[in-house]
Amino acid sequence: HVQLVESGGGSVQAGGSLTLRCTYTKRLGCMAWFRQTPGKEREGVARIVSSGALTTYPDSQKGRIAISQDTAENILYLEMINLKPDDSAMYYCAAAPSWECSWRASEYKIWGQGTQVTVS
C-alpha cells in the first residue's frame, strides 16, 4: 500500500523560492508533481522516472523548477525558484507505474493530500 504525504508549502513573495517534499512509503516507477487551482484541472509540473534516469517538465516550467528524489530516505522533492503569483495552487505528489507515466492526471491512481503554495 503506497502512501504519499506532501509538505513544504506556504506563502512566499513573488521572485522567491520553495522546496516541496513528498514522503512516500514505496517508490513506483513514475513519480510526479501536479498542481491545481479551484475550477481547473490538475496540471502536471514535473515527473521523474526510474530513479531519476529521466526527468520531464512542461515547456512552461523549464528553468524554474527541478524534481529530484532521495531513494534512501523515500523523499521526492520539487524545487521552485522565481515564483510568480500564477504558481499559486495546491501541489500534489502522485505515483504510477513507469509505463503509465504521463501528464494525464487520470493515469495516476495514488495521490497525496496536497500542500498549498501561495505567491503574492
Secondary structure, DSSP 8 states (H G I E B T S, - for coil): ---EEEE--EEE-TT--EEEEEEESS--SEEEEEEE-TTS--EEEEEEETTTTEEE--TTTTTTEEEEEETTTTEEEEEE-S--GGG-EEEEEEEE-GGG-SS-GGG--EE---EEEEE-
